[in-house]
Each structure stands twice: as C-alpha cells, then as structure tokens.
Amino acid sequence: MAEARTWPAAPRFVYGPVPSRRLGLSLGVDILPFKTCTLDCVYCQLGSTGRTTCRRRAWFSPREVLAQVRAVLDSGRRVDHVTFSGSGEPTLNRNLGPIIRGLKKMTKVPVAVLTNGTLLTREDVRSDLLAADVVVPSLDAVPARLFKAVNRPHPSLDAQRVIEGLVRFRREYKGQIWLEVMIVKGVNDTPDHIRALKEAVAAIRPDRVQLNTVVRPPAEAAAKPLSARELGRIRRLLGGRAEVVADFGAGRGAGTRTDLEEAIAVMVRRRPVTAADISRALGRHRDEALKAAGHLIKAGAVKAVRHGRKTFYEPA
C-alpha cells in the first residue's frame, strides 16, 4: 500500500489584490518556494535567483491553494484577474494545471499566468496552461549571447528552443497571449536586436506585444531603464500590436479588514511596492500607507529604496 503524502504546513499562497498595469486588481497566487526559477534575469525585482532549475515539482497541496483563493473571492473584494505570479516561474509547479482547472470550476474571474515561457517546449507544461484565459510569456532576447546576458538561463535552455516553444503553444492555445519584452538600456535595445525580435514576434503571433523596462529595483544595479521616448521608438519599430505598458491608473480597491502593516509586509515579500501601490491595493489613504510602512522600517522588517524618482519598499 502506497504511503500517504504529507504536505508541508500551508504558507500564504495568495496576496493582494494588488494593482497591475495590465490586469487591473489582480489576486496574486504564488505556488513556489521563493526565487525558484529557470532564469536569473539581471532586471528581476526579487533579486538574484542563485541556482536555476528546470525540474518540475509539487511543493504544496492544491486543495490549500484553492481554499485560500476561495476565501478572498468569497470576501466580496474586487478581483479583476486571478494571476499566477510571485516568487519565480509558476510552470515549475507540476500541479499548476489542476489548480487552474480547479479555479475555473470555482469562479468566472479570468485566470492569468505570468511565465518566462522557457518550459513551453514541454507538452505537459503547454497542457497545464490551456485552461488559463490569459498567458503572459516573456521574450527579452533572441540571439543566444543576449539571452545569456539578460536572462542568465539554466544551462539546458536555448533561446531558439524557447521561441519554438512559444510558436507551438500559439498553435494549441485558444486564449490570449500577451508577449512581454523587457528592455534593458544598452543591452537588448539595439536596432539589430529589435529587428530580430520583430521576426520572432511574427512567428509567435501573440495577441499583444507589451514593452517594459526596468521600473523597479533590479537584481543588478547595472540594469538601467529606457525613457518613455526610447520605448516609444522601439514600439514604432516593432509595429503591429506592440504597446508600451502603462502605469496602473484605476482607482483604489475595496477596503480590507487585514491588519495594514501585516498586509504591507506580505506585499513587499512578493515584490517592491510604492506607497501608491499599497494605497490602491489595500484601499487605504496614502498617508496611512506611509505611516504603516514607516513603522515597519523602524521595526527592521522593511527598508525604503530609492529608484529613479520613486521610493519602493522591500524586505529589510
């Protein structure tokens, strides 16, 4: 008789809803141990991955994940998308498919998956994503040398194979594909690379191409952002359905009964946030968010980091 599986005590799998530039008020679902990823991107807002991996594992109980999502949805708070994101590459969790299908039975709220797309060469990964409403893969660099420079991939990964996986997924998937391209100043922003990227986009045929740059504190200080004008130039070169991803501009979300400082601490563990992010996500006045963040800084739980013209809060 097979031994029953014992799952670890459930952490908090959900966070938010948080304001998203693309997905409105997004309820984040994080089903990975922190920084579990196939890549170690120089621009990553979570810091360096360290040791990359391509091994899929089942870390947590799908039942616990679904129960935590249901609790937020049943609370009546506004949720525009349930979004798999957070601590790394969500397709590394081999229970991703069952969790997505469980969510689709539970709610009509659209399900989105943010993925780096590196495992789409695998049939099981593509199958897991078929039930999602929106898949947002990334493609930052086409030539192998740039792929290694920007994304610092697991040794088994190859840029051309990643593109082939995206092309194959487009043939099988009926939902929306929004291809994100992260541009790092002086690295992957040359006209030659943009032309190569345009050819890859034509083969992949995404519904949107969303240009982004380094707007949050990156893993490597040398990773610098482009200006709005520079991104606009690249958008024009790509043409078609390319767009520059704009800042989230919707109003504040519904109020929360969660302790404000605890909620902020959870948010900053997932990604750096500004006071405006906190205010919109938790339905609190900006002054309240600043005051609570100040308490966390004094307690040594959070630190403030200046990036560009904005102050971000991240774990101390």
C-alpha positions as CSV (number, residue, x, y, z in Angstrom):
1,M,0.0,0.0,0.0
2,A,1.4,3.4,-1.1
3,E,2.4,5.7,1.7
4,A,0.1,8.8,2.1
5,R,1.7,12.0,1.0
6,T,2.4,14.5,3.8
7,W,2.3,18.2,2.6
8,P,4.2,20.9,4.5
9,A,2.1,23.4,6.6
10,A,0.5,25.8,4.1
11,P,2.1,29.2,3.8
12,R,0.1,32.1,2.5
13,F,-0.3,31.4,-1.2
14,V,-2.4,34.4,-2.1
15,Y,-1.6,38.1,-1.9
16,G,-3.5,41.3,-2.8
17,P,-5.4,42.1,-4.8
18,V,-2.6,44.4,-6.0
19,P,-2.8,47.0,-8.8
20,S,-1.5,45.6,-12.0
21,R,-0.7,47.7,-15.1
22,R,-2.2,45.1,-17.3
23,L,-4.7,43.1,-15.3
24,G,-6.5,45.6,-13.1
25,L,-6.8,44.5,-9.5
26,S,-5.0,41.2,-9.5
27,L,-5.2,38.5,-6.9
28,G,-1.8,37.0,-6.9
29,V,-1.3,33.3,-6.5
30,D,2.3,32.2,-5.6
31,I,2.8,28.4,-5.7
32,L,6.6,28.3,-5.4
33,P,9.3,28.5,-2.8
34,F,10.9,31.9,-3.0
35,K,13.1,32.5,-6.2
36,T,12.5,29.1,-7.8
37,C,13.2,29.9,-11.4
38,T,14.7,28.7,-14.7
39,L,16.3,32.1,-15.2
40,D,18.3,34.6,-13.2
41,C,17.4,37.8,-15.0
42,V,19.6,40.9,-14.4
43,Y,16.4,43.0,-14.0
44,C,14.5,40.8,-11.6
45,Q,12.7,42.8,-8.9
46,L,13.1,39.9,-6.5
47,G,16.9,39.8,-6.6
48,S,19.2,37.1,-7.9
49,T,17.9,33.5,-8.3
50,G,21.1,31.9,-7.4
51,R,20.9,28.3,-8.6
52,T,18.4,28.0,-11.5
53,T,16.4,24.8,-12.1
54,C,14.2,23.2,-14.8
55,R,12.9,20.4,-12.6
56,R,9.1,20.5,-12.1
57,R,7.9,19.6,-8.6
58,A,4.8,19.6,-6.5
59,W,5.6,21.6,-3.4
60,F,2.2,22.4,-1.9
61,S,-1.3,20.9,-1.7
62,P,-3.6,22.2,-4.5
63,R,-6.5,22.0,-2.0
64,E,-4.9,24.5,0.3
65,V,-4.1,26.9,-2.6
66,L,-7.7,26.7,-3.9
67,A,-9.1,27.2,-0.3
68,Q,-7.1,30.4,0.1
69,V,-8.2,31.8,-3.2
70,R,-11.8,31.0,-2.4
71,A,-11.6,32.8,0.9
72,V,-10.6,36.0,-0.9
73,L,-13.2,35.7,-3.6
74,D,-15.9,35.0,-1.0
75,S,-14.9,38.1,0.9
76,G,-16.5,40.3,-1.7
77,R,-13.4,42.2,-2.6
78,R,-13.0,43.3,-6.2
79,V,-10.8,40.9,-8.2
80,D,-10.3,41.5,-11.9
81,H,-7.9,38.6,-12.5
82,V,-6.6,35.7,-10.5
83,T,-2.9,35.7,-11.5
84,F,-0.2,33.2,-11.1
85,S,3.0,35.1,-10.3
86,G,5.1,35.9,-7.3
87,S,8.3,34.1,-6.3
88,G,9.5,32.5,-9.6
89,E,8.4,30.6,-12.6
90,P,4.9,29.1,-12.0
91,T,5.2,26.4,-14.6
92,L,7.8,24.7,-12.4
93,N,5.0,23.6,-10.1
94,R,3.6,20.4,-11.7
95,N,0.2,21.0,-10.0
96,L,-0.3,24.2,-12.0
97,G,-2.8,22.5,-14.4
98,P,-5.0,21.0,-11.7
99,I,-5.0,24.3,-9.8
100,I,-6.0,26.3,-12.8
101,R,-8.8,23.9,-13.7
102,G,-10.0,24.0,-10.1
103,L,-10.2,27.8,-10.2
104,K,-12.2,27.7,-13.5
105,K,-14.8,25.5,-11.7
106,M,-14.8,27.9,-8.7
107,T,-15.1,31.3,-10.4
108,K,-15.8,33.2,-13.6
109,V,-12.9,35.6,-12.7
110,P,-10.4,35.3,-15.6
111,V,-7.2,33.4,-14.8
112,A,-3.9,34.7,-15.9
113,V,-0.4,33.2,-15.8
114,L,2.8,35.2,-15.9
115,T,5.5,32.9,-17.2
116,N,9.0,33.3,-18.7
117,G,8.0,30.8,-21.4
118,T,11.1,28.7,-21.1
119,L,9.4,25.4,-20.5
120,L,6.8,25.7,-23.3
121,T,8.8,23.2,-25.3
122,R,7.3,20.6,-22.9
123,E,3.9,19.1,-23.8
124,D,2.9,18.8,-20.1
125,V,3.6,22.5,-19.5
126,R,1.6,23.6,-22.5
127,S,-1.3,21.3,-21.5
128,D,-1.3,22.8,-18.0
129,L,-1.7,26.3,-19.4
130,L,-4.6,25.5,-21.8
131,A,-7.3,26.3,-19.3
132,A,-6.0,29.8,-18.5
133,D,-7.7,32.8,-20.0
134,V,-4.5,34.9,-20.4
135,V,-0.9,33.7,-20.7
136,V,1.8,36.4,-20.4
137,P,5.1,34.9,-21.5
138,S,8.3,36.9,-21.9
139,L,10.8,37.1,-24.7
140,D,13.6,39.6,-23.9
141,A,16.4,38.4,-26.2
142,V,16.6,36.5,-29.4
143,P,20.4,35.8,-30.1
144,A,22.0,33.3,-27.7
145,R,24.5,35.8,-26.4
146,L,21.9,38.3,-25.4
147,F,19.7,35.6,-23.9
148,K,22.6,34.7,-21.6
149,A,23.4,38.3,-20.9
150,V,19.9,39.4,-20.0
151,N,18.2,36.3,-18.6
152,R,21.2,34.2,-17.4
153,P,19.3,30.9,-18.1
154,H,19.7,27.4,-16.8
155,P,22.4,25.7,-18.8
156,S,19.9,23.4,-20.6
157,L,18.0,26.3,-22.0
158,D,18.4,27.6,-25.6
159,A,16.9,30.9,-26.9
160,Q,15.8,29.4,-30.2
161,R,14.1,26.5,-28.5
162,V,12.3,28.9,-26.3
163,I,10.9,30.7,-29.4
164,E,9.9,27.3,-30.9
165,G,8.0,26.5,-27.7
166,L,6.1,29.8,-27.9
167,V,5.3,29.1,-31.6
168,R,4.0,25.7,-30.7
169,F,1.9,27.0,-27.8
170,R,0.3,29.6,-30.0
171,R,-0.9,26.8,-32.3
172,E,-2.5,24.9,-29.5
173,Y,-3.8,27.7,-27.2
174,K,-7.1,29.4,-27.8
175,G,-6.8,32.2,-25.2
176,Q,-5.0,35.5,-25.1
177,I,-1.2,35.6,-25.4
178,W,0.4,38.9,-24.3
179,L,4.1,38.7,-25.0
180,E,6.2,40.8,-22.7
181,V,9.5,42.2,-23.7
182,M,11.8,43.6,-21.0
183,I,14.2,46.1,-22.5
184,V,17.4,46.9,-20.6
185,K,19.2,50.1,-21.7
186,G,22.4,49.5,-23.6
187,V,21.9,45.7,-23.7
188,N,19.0,44.5,-25.8
189,D,17.8,47.8,-27.2
190,T,19.9,48.0,-30.4
191,P,18.1,48.2,-33.8
192,D,19.6,44.9,-34.9
193,H,18.1,43.1,-31.9
194,I,14.8,44.8,-32.4
195,R,14.7,43.6,-36.0
196,A,15.5,40.0,-34.8
197,L,12.8,40.4,-32.2
198,K,10.3,41.5,-34.8
199,E,10.9,38.4,-36.8
200,A,10.4,36.2,-33.7
201,V,7.2,38.0,-32.9
202,A,5.9,37.4,-36.4
203,A,6.4,33.7,-35.9
204,I,4.8,33.6,-32.5
205,R,1.7,35.7,-33.4
206,P,0.8,37.0,-29.9
207,D,-2.3,39.0,-29.4
208,R,-0.3,41.8,-27.9
209,V,3.4,42.7,-27.5
210,Q,4.0,44.6,-24.3
211,L,7.2,46.6,-23.9
212,N,8.5,47.1,-20.4
213,T,11.7,48.3,-18.9
214,V,13.4,48.3,-15.5
215,V,11.0,50.3,-13.4
216,R,11.6,48.6,-10.0
217,P,14.9,48.0,-8.2
218,P,16.7,45.2,-10.2
219,A,18.8,42.3,-9.2
220,E,21.8,44.0,-10.8
221,A,22.4,47.7,-10.4
222,A,23.8,47.9,-13.9
223,A,20.4,47.1,-15.4
224,K,19.0,50.5,-16.3
225,P,15.7,51.6,-17.7
226,L,14.8,53.2,-21.1
227,S,13.0,56.5,-21.2
228,A,9.4,56.7,-22.5
229,R,10.6,58.2,-25.7
230,E,13.1,55.4,-26.2
231,L,10.4,52.8,-25.6
232,G,8.1,54.6,-28.0
233,R,10.8,54.4,-30.7
234,I,11.1,50.6,-30.2
235,R,7.3,50.3,-30.3
236,R,7.2,52.0,-33.7
237,L,10.0,49.7,-35.0
238,L,8.1,46.6,-33.9
239,G,4.8,48.0,-35.2
240,G,1.7,45.8,-35.3
241,R,0.2,45.1,-31.8
242,A,3.2,46.4,-29.9
243,E,2.4,48.7,-27.0
244,V,4.3,50.3,-24.1
245,V,2.9,49.0,-20.8
246,A,1.4,52.0,-18.9
247,D,1.3,52.5,-15.2
248,F,-1.9,51.3,-13.5
249,G,-4.3,54.2,-13.3
250,A,-7.5,52.8,-11.8
251,G,-9.0,54.0,-8.5
252,R,-8.4,52.5,-5.1
253,G,-9.7,49.0,-4.4
254,A,-12.2,48.0,-1.8
255,G,-11.2,48.3,1.9
256,T,-9.6,45.4,3.7
257,R,-10.0,44.1,7.2
258,T,-6.5,42.7,7.3
259,D,-4.0,44.5,9.6
260,L,-2.4,47.1,7.4
261,E,1.2,46.5,8.5
262,E,0.8,42.7,8.1
263,A,-0.6,43.2,4.6
264,I,2.2,45.5,3.6
265,A,4.8,43.0,4.9
266,V,3.2,40.3,2.7
267,M,3.2,42.6,-0.3
268,V,6.9,43.5,-0.1
269,R,7.8,39.9,0.2
270,R,6.4,39.4,-3.2
271,R,7.8,42.5,-5.0
272,P,8.9,46.0,-4.2
273,V,6.0,48.4,-3.9
274,T,5.4,52.2,-3.6
275,A,3.1,53.9,-1.2
276,A,0.7,54.5,-4.1
277,D,0.7,50.7,-4.8
278,I,-0.1,50.0,-1.2
279,S,-2.9,52.6,-1.2
280,R,-4.6,51.3,-4.3
281,A,-4.2,47.6,-3.4
282,L,-5.5,47.9,0.2
283,G,-8.0,50.7,-0.1
284,R,-6.2,52.9,2.4
285,H,-5.2,56.6,2.2
286,R,-1.6,57.1,1.0
287,D,-0.8,58.8,4.4
288,E,-1.9,55.7,6.2
289,A,0.3,53.6,3.9
290,L,3.3,55.8,4.5
291,K,2.8,55.7,8.3
292,A,2.5,51.9,8.4
293,A,5.5,51.5,6.2
294,G,7.4,53.8,8.5
295,H,6.5,51.6,11.5
296,L,7.8,48.5,9.6
297,I,11.1,50.3,8.7
298,K,11.6,51.2,12.4
299,A,10.9,47.6,13.3
300,G,13.5,46.4,10.8
301,A,11.1,44.4,8.7
302,V,11.1,46.7,5.7
303,K,13.5,49.1,4.0
304,A,13.0,52.0,1.7
305,V,15.0,52.0,-1.6
306,R,15.1,54.9,-4.0
307,H,14.9,54.0,-7.7
308,G,14.6,56.8,-10.2
309,R,12.1,59.3,-8.8
310,K,10.2,56.8,-6.7
311,T,10.6,55.2,-3.3
312,F,10.0,51.5,-3.1
313,Y,9.5,49.3,0.0
314,E,11.2,45.9,0.1
315,P,12.2,43.3,2.7
316,A,15.0,44.6,5.0
